[in-house]
Amino acid sequence: WLISPSVILQNDDKIIFYTRTEAGGSVWGDRLQVKFNPFDDDPNPGHGDDPGAFTKTLLDINPANATSDATNSIGLPPALYKYDPISAFPETWTRFEAKVTGLTQPIKSRFALRYYVPHGGSNGLGDVVFVDSVAFVSASRKK
């Protein structure tokens, strides 16, 4: 988890960042989510599959856990991971933008980036992803 400080969130705010996986590709189907707490600024990230206070997903990069490493398909359940280098996590720096939606009014909240790889790796871990230049752009500043 990478959790922001408290901010005022409103519809049309943007979270912009760059990300990539390690050179040579994703072995365990890297996945990165942008989530926020739609109720308050509680920073609880939960545990395991439970996202805690961060129940609203704004962006889900590689939700199918596609892998770009063909050797990963050996012995793994196809429902969890599949070899698909086209939809796998990017190996080069790639810009992503998540837009806040679904709020009835501005709220004091937090957003978070969650590295989430269910059943990943021999010890429950995935590979590694890199994140750079995270920016929060308020819709009210654009007017």
URSUL-V102802 format. One record per residue. N is the residue number from 0. RES is the residue in one letter. SS is DSSP state (A for helix, B for strand, O for the rest). PHI is phi in whole degrees, -180 to 180 (* if undefined). PSI is psi in whole degrees, -180 to 180 (999 if undefined). Layout:
BEGIN
[[N;RES;SS;PHI;PSI] [N;RES;SS;PHI;PSI]]
END
This chain:
BEGIN
[[0;W;O;*;140] [1;L;B;-125;108] [2;I;B;-109;133] [3;S;O;-76;162] [4;P;O;-68;171] [5;S;O;-62;135] [6;V;B;-140;163] [7;I;B;-88;115] [8;L;B;-101;141] [9;Q;O;-146;163] [10;N;O;-56;143] [11;D;O;79;-1] [12;D;O;-63;155] [13;K;B;-128;143] [14;I;B;-114;118] [15;I;B;-119;136] [16;F;B;-159;168] [17;Y;B;-116;146] [18;T;B;-151;160] [19;R;B;-161;163] [20;T;B;-99;-179] [21;E;O;-69;155] [22;A;O;-59;140] [23;G;O;97;-11] [24;G;O;99;173] [25;S;O;-87;125] [26;V;O;-86;-38] [27;W;O;-108;19] [28;G;O;69;58] [29;D;O;-50;146] [30;R;O;-146;137] [31;L;B;-134;131] [32;Q;B;-117;147] [33;V;B;-109;120] [34;K;B;-129;162] [35;F;B;-146;163] [36;N;O;-90;112] [37;P;O;-82;5] [38;F;O;-116;-42] [39;D;O;-162;-164] [40;D;O;-106;28] [41;D;O;-60;125] [42;P;O;-91;14] [43;N;O;-65;115] [44;P;O;-88;6] [45;G;O;69;-157] [46;H;O;-154;136] [47;G;O;64;-125] [48;D;O;-78;-15] [49;D;O;-80;119] [50;P;O;-81;7] [51;G;O;62;-130] [52;A;O;-76;-14] [53;F;O;-90;73] [54;T;O;-91;-14] [55;K;B;-102;120] [56;T;B;-96;126] [57;L;B;-98;-30] [58;L;B;-154;139] [59;D;B;-134;107] [60;I;B;-90;119] [61;N;O;65;55] [62;P;O;-65;-20] [63;A;O;-86;0] [64;N;O;55;40] [65;A;B;-66;145] [66;T;B;-116;149] [67;S;O;-102;8] [68;D;O;-113;111] [69;A;A;-62;-27] [70;T;A;-67;-20] [71;N;A;-70;-21] [72;S;A;-73;-13] [73;I;O;-76;115] [74;G;O;82;2] [75;L;O;-101;143] [76;P;O;-63;127] [77;P;O;-62;-21] [78;A;O;-69;-22] [79;L;O;-94;-44] [80;Y;O;-140;144] [81;K;B;-141;147] [82;Y;B;-76;114] [83;D;O;-156;83] [84;P;O;-63;-19] [85;I;O;-72;-44] [86;S;O;-99;2] [87;A;O;-67;167] [88;F;O;-58;140] [89;P;O;-66;142] [90;E;O;-92;-14] [91;T;O;-113;156] [92;W;O;-55;125] [93;T;B;-132;136] [94;R;B;-85;135] [95;F;B;-127;150] [96;E;B;-136;126] [97;A;B;-112;133] [98;K;B;-110;130] [99;V;O;-73;130] [100;T;O;-142;165] [101;G;O;88;7] [102;L;O;-94;145] [103;T;O;-89;-19] [104;Q;O;-161;162] [105;P;O;-61;145] [106;I;B;-138;154] [107;K;B;-81;120] [108;S;B;-151;-169] [109;R;O;-141;149] [110;F;B;-115;163] [111;A;B;-149;151] [112;L;B;-105;126] [113;R;B;-118;118] [114;Y;B;-83;115] [115;Y;O;-134;107] [116;V;O;-128;92] [117;P;O;-61;133] [118;H;O;60;27] [119;G;O;-81;137] [120;G;O;68;172] [121;S;O;-71;-21] [122;N;O;-120;23] [123;G;O;84;5] [124;L;O;-103;154] [125;G;O;-92;-151] [126;D;O;-85;-118] [127;V;O;-152;144] [128;V;B;-126;154] [129;F;B;-113;143] [130;V;B;-129;137] [131;D;B;-143;154] [132;S;B;53;55] [133;V;B;-76;127] [134;A;B;-131;138] [135;F;B;-107;121] [136;V;B;-116;111] [137;S;O;-75;136] [138;A;A;-64;-31] [139;S;A;-71;-24] [140;R;A;-77;-18] [141;K;A;-84;-12] [142;K;O;-91;999]]
END
